[in-house]
Amino acid sequence: MLCEGDSRQSRLLGLVRYRLEHGGQEHALFLYTHRRMAITGDDVSLDRIVPVSRDFTLEEVSPDGELYILGSDVTVQLDTAELSLMFQLPFGSHTRMFLQEVARACPGNSHFDDLRPNGKGLLVDQSSWGQDKPEDLLPRQNKSKSEITDMVRSSTITVSDKAHILSMQKFGLRDTLVKSELVQKEEDYTYIQNFRFFVGTYNVNGQSPKECLRPWLRHSVEAPDVYCVGFQELDLSKEAFFFQDTPKEEEWFKAVSDCLHPGAKYAKIKLIRLVGIMLLLYVKEEHAAYISEVEAESVGTGIMGRMGNKGGVAIRFRFHNTSICVVNSHLAAHTEECERRNQDYKDICSRMQFCQVDPGLPPLTISKHDVILWLGDLNYRIEELDVEKVKKLIEEKAFQTLYAYDQLKTQVAAKAVFEGFTEGELTFQPTYKYDTGSDDWDTSEKCRAPAWCDRILWKGKNITQLSYQSHMALKTSDHKPVSSVFDIGVKVRNEELYRKTLEEIVRSLDKMENANIPSVSLSKREFCFQNVKYMQLQVESFTIHNGQVPCRFEFINKPDEQSYCKQWLNANPSRGFLLPDSTIEIELELFVNKSTATKLNSNEDKIEDILVLHLDRGKDYFLSVSGNYLPSCFGSPIHTLCYMKEPILDLPLETVRELTLRPLWTEDDGSQLENPMEIPKELWMMVDYLYRNAVQQEDLFQQPGLRSEFEHVRDCLDTGMIDTLSASNHSVAEALLLFLESLPEPVICYSAYHNCLECSGNYTASKQVISTLPTFHKNVFNYLMAFLQELLKNSAKNHLDENILASIFGSLLLRNPAGHQKLEMVEKKKAQEFIHQFLCNSP
């Protein structure tokens, strides 16, 4: 954002390098105006050019009257002899990298290799830390706020700003030990102080804000210290779903900002959005200086485990000395999909990981926080009661009777989800589903039963819920917003006690340092993974017990290898820090996916690896990994499967190897491979199942299946026991998409990729490209198009259209050959147009 007075204008900012004839180079910043969705060169216009000359400076500043907040947008002042500009850049690694590149481009920065980013997007010269006072490293507007006298280098230091220390990059073993000891002794220098948190959730059903949000956001007399506000279904358009773009983000952000409590001034800490799931975090301005370590992440749990129409977003931060994680999730819909909701919750918990400021430490998960606030449209329904009975109980305000049939209550009681979380008593009527613009229950054809879809739960100590309610006054959506107000006890630091504790730790370190070489013992060094299957996680664990010397450990690369382990393996955590006489559990996770399956099928790779566990200042330990992989049709080439008359698991491994390595264009040699099938039998099994059972299925290819059912589908295909196939239509549909995604050579071969994009607007030319494909690939393409056209004949029931199917299948059938990279936006649209032609025209 280019800031000129009160004006805020969006720009694209590019660093351009020009190579001179004599071998030198010059740099400049190019500023472009642009359309809302800038995809091609036609969408941008050059606004101005700023040469990166000797009078060029770029410095982070704090805007007048605003406090600096770690995690907020980065404000940058650009000055040259001719002009002065101010920008706001988004917080995160992209901005840090951009600022590094600009600094590298500045004339006279030949010592750039000694520069490292600090935690706030600034560049600091570590080589000068011994000479310069660290205050000089901080933004010019913030120097007075910090009293850091020196880094943790000697026994004479005192530190009064832990947030700044923790926002810097790692300083080595000694400093890690100091931090770890400070955490251990936290109770010696902190006390509990209550702060008021407002937590709100609202599924807005794709609507723009049409009414004031004050009844929801301002219902309490006292101004909250912290606002956590979550939305779901912010935008239901295909553009938001497939291209992540929506104007509604700004609309709802402004609607919230305008309706915060008038009794205080608030600073926005962070906004994160995944398609229609958005989370906003604000704090009172006077608390902003005590916010640190802000990170935001998202996890999509939609179709194929990735699409963001369902999933979660989260913001984690440290408030004084308490770590807090706020999660906003939108779980799978429909009464019968309770197990799918449970799976979505578990996926969010396992896949949501936050980078730590110290890159030597493993990522943080949701559970690794002192306080967790979980809000959202969890979509759990009321079961075993018909619609009229539910409405009657609501009319009688018999909420506790109704609550006994609530799916979330029963799933929590069964310890299937939200273990250790607490929810307040439901004293308000269900928040879904209403006729939009009214308080009337759903009168549509589907006549959905009322349910408490919108919920707020919490986990942690020193948390008191003051209110938990819905807000019937708001009628924009078919949901009602929900809010909860909490008093949360936060650990606040006593600075004098903190300094004393720190000095004691450093003195004891002086005595311990260099006493011994680190040494650990491992509970296990050999690991065998048996009968590994495609996309089925196997985990083996072991413990590291440390001796009497604190140490860092890390799995390191073997000579001439790019990673510490093979692609199908992962150690969690792969590095860390151990205090004396402490223990940590390490999990070895083995997971075969589309990237690794083909070579395991062909026996070019095996479940064999050696891991090297290295101790800083200590010795190396070697761990042996072995096992066997069960070949699968997933990850097998199309032509290979066409030559397999028998199920893949019934064939000798050598036969599977030979067929997998068989070149794509090889003609049949007349041996045992004669009379191949026209298409893979496994593909036919899935399509036939869907044709017989699912042509009228609503949300087909958009609603995810269950992981357990995918594993069942995979086993039926690999063993040929198709008669035993028993899975939901959604699970079989997702298995079909995963099968297409796993093909090492896509249905439309890589060699035809660019031709397809070039003729995406010409149906005759497009048919010509398809005709040049290898026979088996051409057969599969035509077979799939015929099946998708059958689905479109039933669009009145399944609600599918050509655009949805073209978007889903375009990225699977057409894949970029350049390193199998994710499609660029313009390519994605052309791939969609190419498939769209075949769906709209008869063969």
C-alpha positions, 0 to 999 in steps of 0.5 A: 500500500502506497501511503500518501497523506490519508490516501492508501493505494495498492501497488505492485512493487518490483525490484528490477536488475539491468545488466550493463554491457561492460559487466556491471549492473544497476537496480531500480524499484518499479511501481505498478498500478493494477487491477484487483486480480493482476494475472497478465501484463495487461492487468498492470500499468507502470506508475513510476521508477525509482533508481537504487542509487547511492542516495537511496535509503529504505528504512522501517519506521513506525507511523506517527501515533502508532505503536510497533506490533510484531506481526503487524504490517511493515511500514517502510520509508523510501528516500532519495534526493528527488522523492520520499515515499511510504509503503505498508508491506505485509508481515511475513517471510516474503517481505523479509526476503524482498527487503533483503534483496533490496538491501543487496541491490544498494550500491556499496553493500558488498558485505551483504553475506554478513547481514541477517534479518532480525525478527521485524523485517530489518537488516542488522549486521551481526558482525558488528554486535560486539562493537555497536550498542544494540539500540542502534539496531532497532527502528528509529522510532522505537529506540527509547522503548528498548533497554537491551544492553547486550546480547546474552554473551557474558555473565554481566548482562541484564535484559529487560525486553525479552520480546526483542531478544526472542524476535532476533535470530538464534545466538547459539547454544548458550543463549538457547540454554538461558531461554530454556532456564528462564522458561523453567523458572518462570514462576519465580518472576511472573504474576497472574493478571486478568485481561478481558478477551472478546471471542466471536464467530459468524458464518455470513453465508457469502453476504456483504455487511448490510447491518451494523455489527455493534449488537455483536461486538459491543454488547459488554459494558467494559471494553475488551483488552483483546478482540478475536473475531472469526468469519466463515463463508465470507465469499461463496463465489468460484473466484474465491474458491479456486483463485483465493480472491475476494473483495469481501475481506476488506468489506468485513474487516472495515465493518468490524473495525468500525464497530469495536468498543468505543471505550478504547483505541485498538490496534490490528495485530493480524488478519488471516484468510483461507477462501471464506474463513477469516480471523481478525485479532485486535488489542488495545493500543496500550497492550501492543508493546507486550505482543510478540512472536506473532505467526499465522497459518492455515490448513485446508481440509476440503476435497483432496485434503487441500481445498480451502472451502473447509479447514481452519486458520489460526493466529498464535502470539505471546501476550506478556509471558503467556502463549496464546493460539486462536483457531477459527475453523469451518468443518464439514457440513451435513448431519451424516458427516459427523465422522468427517468433522472429527477428521477435519478437526484432527487434520487441523490439529496435526497439520497446523504448524507455526515457525518459531523465531529461532529456526533451530527449534521445531515448529509449534503445534496448536497444543503447545500453547498456554491458552487455546481459543477455538471458534467457528462453524463446527457444523455439528448437528442435532441427531435422532430427533425430527425437525418438528420435535427440535423446534418444539423443544426450542419453543419450550426453551428446553435447551438442556434436553435438546443438548443431549442430542447434540453431536459435539457433546456426544463426540467430546464425551467419547473423546473423539474430538476437543479432548481437554477443551471446555465449552460453556452452557448453551443457554441460547437457541440454535444459531442455524438455520434461519431464513435470511433477513429474519428470525424464522427457521428454514422454510426452503425445500430442504427445511434444515433442522435447527442446530448449534453449528457455531461454537466457542471452546477453550483450553488452558489455566486461569480462564473464566467465561463471563458470557456465551450467547448468540445475537438474534438482532443480526439477520444478514445470514442464515446463521446467527453470530455467537460471542463469548467474553472471557477473563484470562489470567496472563503471566506478567513479568516482574522486571526486578525479579526477572533480572535477578533470575537471569543473573543467577542463570548466567552465573551458574552457566559460567561454572558449567560451561565447557565442563564436558562433551555432550552425550545422550542415550537412545532407546532404539536405533533400528526401525522396521516399517512393515507392509507400507501402503500408499498414503497410509501413515506409519509411525515409529518412535524412540526417546533421546535421554540427555546426560549432564551437559545441555546440548543441541541435537539435529538430524544432518545430511549424509555426504552428497545428499540434499536432505537428512532422510529420504522423501517418504520419511520425516523425523519429528522433531528433526532438531531441538535442545535438551536440558541436563538429564531431560528426555525427548520423544522423536517420531519417525513418520513414514508416508508414501505419496504421489511424489515417491510411490512410482519409484517404490512400485518399480523398486528403483527405491526401497524402504531403506535409509540411514539417519545421522543424529548429530550433537552440537560439540558431541558425536554422531549416532546412526539410525537404521530404517528398513521395511517393505512397500506394497505396490499400488495402482496409485502412482502407477503409469496409465499404460502400466495398469492397462497391461496388468490383467491381474490386481497389482498385489497378485503380481510378482514384484519383478513383473510390477517392476518391469511394467512400471519401467516400461516406456510410454511409447513402446509398442506391444512386443507380442509376448505376455503383454498382448491384448492390453485393456483400453483403460486401467481396470482400476479407473473403470471400477471407480467411475463405474461405481460413481456412475451407478451410485452417484450421478445425482449426488449433491456436492460430488467432487467438492465434499471430501470423503473419509480417510478410512474409506479411501484406504478401503477403496485403495485396498479393493483396487489393489487386490481386485476385490471390488465386490467388497467395496463399501464407501460413501460416494464422496470417498470414491469420488475423492479416490478418483481425483487422488488416482488422477493426481498420482499418475506420474505422467498425467492423462494429457502428457507433459509433452502436449501441455503447452499445445493444449494451453495455446489452443484452449479457445479453439475446440477443433485444434484442441481435439487434434491435440488429444488425437496425438496422445498415446492410445491409452491416455487418449482412451482415458481422456475420452472416457472421463469426458463422457462420464463428466458429461453424464454428470452434467445431465443430472445437474439439477440434482447434483448442482454441478456445472461445467465451470466447477468440473473444468476447474477441478479436473483441469489441474489434474489432467493438465499439469505443468511439466516444469518440475511439476510446479503448481499452475500459475493463475493464467495457466490455471484458467487456460487449463480450465478453458481447455477442459471446459470445451470438451464438457460443452461439446459432444464427442 
